[in-house]
Amino acid sequence: MEKQIINDLISKAKSSNQQKAVQKIVPIIIKEIEEVQFSFYIEKGLFKKLKLKALQEDTSMKQLVNDAIKDSFK
């Protein structure tokens, strides 16, 4: 009885017309600027302001910090 049920399930699985998953190929983004990871502590209030500004300007916090550091060297 069990063998018949298993055979029925196998037949059902084979007959179903399921599409196979196709892996999406995404090209690797080549960065023009070499980056390194850097961690530091920031005041909680400044962090909240940075996060809010990034949302308002539709940019990343990383970009805002990089821009601020670049401006400080001018």
C-alpha positions in Angstrom: 0.0 0.0 0.0 2.7 2.5 1.0 4.7 1.6 -2.1 1.7 2.4 -4.3 1.3 5.8 -2.5 4.9 6.6 -3.0 4.8 5.6 -6.7 1.6 7.8 -7.1 3.4 10.7 -5.6 6.4 10.2 -7.8 4.2 10.0 -10.9 2.3 13.1 -9.8 5.5 15.0 -9.3 6.9 14.0 -12.7 3.7 14.9 -14.5 3.3 18.3 -12.9 4.7 21.0 -15.2 6.7 22.9 -12.6 9.2 25.4 -13.9 12.7 25.1 -12.7 14.2 28.0 -10.8 16.6 30.0 -12.9 19.4 31.8 -11.1 19.6 35.5 -12.0 23.1 36.6 -13.0 24.1 40.0 -11.9 27.3 41.6 -13.0 29.8 42.5 -10.3 30.0 46.2 -9.7 33.5 47.5 -10.0 34.2 50.3 -7.7 36.3 53.1 -9.0 37.5 54.0 -5.5 39.1 51.4 -3.2 37.5 51.3 0.2 38.4 50.0 3.6 36.1 49.2 6.5 36.3 51.6 9.4 34.4 51.5 12.7 34.0 54.2 15.3 31.6 55.3 18.1 29.4 58.3 17.6 27.1 60.2 20.0 23.6 58.8 19.8 22.1 62.2 19.1 24.5 62.7 16.1 23.7 59.3 14.8 20.0 60.0 14.8 20.5 63.3 13.0 22.8 61.7 10.5 20.2 59.0 9.8 17.4 61.5 9.4 19.5 63.7 7.1 20.3 60.6 4.9 16.6 59.8 4.7 15.7 63.4 3.8 18.4 63.7 1.1 17.7 60.2 -0.2 21.3 59.2 0.3 23.3 56.9 2.5 24.8 57.7 5.9 28.1 56.4 4.4 28.0 59.0 1.7 27.2 61.8 4.1 30.2 60.8 6.3 32.5 60.5 3.3 31.4 63.9 2.0 31.9 65.5 5.5 35.4 64.1 5.8 36.4 65.2 2.3 35.1 68.7 3.0 37.1 68.9 6.2 40.3 68.4 4.2 39.6 71.2 1.8 
